[in-house]
Amino acid sequence: MVKLVAMLSVFGLGMSFALLGSLSVKLMPRLKIDQGKFGSLISSFMFSCLVASLIIGVLIDKIGYQPIAVVGFLLVAVCIFILARGQSYNSVMLPCLLLGFGAMALNTAGNVLGPQVLYGGENPAAASNLLNVFFGLGLFLTPLIVSFLFRKTTYENSVSVLAIIVLIPAALALAAKYPASPPGFELSKAFGLLAEPAVLVAAFVLFCYIALEVSFCNWLPSFGKEVIKAETPSVEDGVADASAQRLLSLFAIAMMAGRLGASQIPAITKYGSYFIAGAAVVAAVIILVMMQTKSRSLAQVLAVLSGLAFAPCFPTTVGVTFSKFDSSIYGSIFGIIFAVGLAGAVIIPKAIGNLAKGSSIQKSLRLLLPACVVLLVLALILGPLKARSEDIKPKPDVAASTEKGADTIKQDGEKVLDDVQKEGEKMVDDLKKEGEEAKDELEKEADQLKDKLP
């Protein structure tokens, strides 16, 4: 059941990250706000995620997984219920802030549990990729559900359904059994991680990547609507909105497929940095094409390709970083690297919204190109880095080490016995040979003495 809780936690995270983007085409007219104000809501959510990630990352190493997971499901559900009834910009600001804490509770619980309970903890990058297929599922279903419900019922009822979906897994989180938290965890150890080059480089890898992903999650529908309107100016807003929201679903499906594929690569942890670097190059090319296209069909293809390119970046970064450290500090490591990563999500999507006020979302995507270049460089640096402190390096499994040691002793013992037996047989052969030679010598001497006798 703990595996299911990990997967559902990341699913809830996907819903949280897709929420504002999925509601954008209805929420902005409802609150009477422009793209700049909507970008401020995104930044508020991401800033609270940043703060929460630092706190929850350390907290989960100290108090365990269950309370964090349960609180995460409950808090996200409550925030969505409040957003369903918000009528003004100020009324939705607080739930956006609190949503960040709920989302980070689910994020940390799921992404720290997953590499420990999937694949037996042997391939953390593959486990993280498989786990984050469910993030893509949440990202995919959220706009699909609201797009369908918006045509069937009111805004309030549509958004409330999402809250109920998030609330249900809280019961499973209460019933599951979790790995124990490390005894005697010290806060100073978490702060000491800030001096680890591998942690810092991984953090800035996520700074670039999360800026890319969150920008796509929140602005892809608006980008799609601009392209649709440019291609077919006469299309109704409702039709354009529905088609634009489906771009986010295509993006999410592609991410799920890409992460599922990456999870089946045995060497993904070992060579993960090269996968991330390659994805950065592909993402840059896609963004350049997105800035020029006027075709709805091409926009759909680009949404799919971007999802495939983005797919392995986040989970592989997490898995590669975890592989360099002991599992007792996974929570703190994740909290640090994700918090720094979220700083990119606070800055870049807001900047895109501000730039779009005097231009368009499509042209504002150029702000993402520097992030792709820096991501490429940092990914290549991350690969060879290791933990510097001996006490936080990965520790071998004691049972496995004992069993391996017993096998080694047995093999050595058998080898010694074989060597002794061979040496003994050789000694017997040598003695036998020497005896025969001595016998021959004595017989010769006896014959010589016999000949000398009268």
ZIDAPE-V974156 format. One line per field, one symbol per residue. ss: DSSP state (2 for helix, 1 for strand, 0 for the rest). phi: phi as a letter, one per 20 degrees, with the letter a starting at -180 (. if undefined). A space follows every 50 residues. Layout:
ss->???
phi->???
//
This chain:
ss->02222222222222222222222222222220002222222222222222 22222222222220022222222222222222222000222222222222 22222222222222222022200222222220222222222222222222 00002222222222222202222220000000000022222222202222 22222222222222222222222222222220000022222222222222 22222222222200000000022222222222222222220000022222 22222222222222222222220000222222222222222222222222 22222200002222222222222222222222000000022200000222 22222222222222222222222222222222222222222222222222 2200
phi->.ffffgfffffffgfffegfffegfdffffelceffffffffffffffff ffffffgffffedoegffffffffffffffgfffdfdbgffdffffffgf ffffffffgffefgfeddlmmecgffffffgegffffffffgfffffffg edbfggfffffffffffgfgffffefddfffffmfdffffffffeegfff ffffffgfffgffffffedfffgffffffffcgeffffffffffffffff gffffffffffffeegefffdgfffffffffffffffffgfdfcdfffff ffffffffffgeffffgffffgfecfffdggfffgfffffgfgfffefgf fffffffdbbfgfffffeffffffggffffffgffcfeeffdfgdfffff ffffffffffffffffffffffffffffffffffffffffffffffffff ffff
//
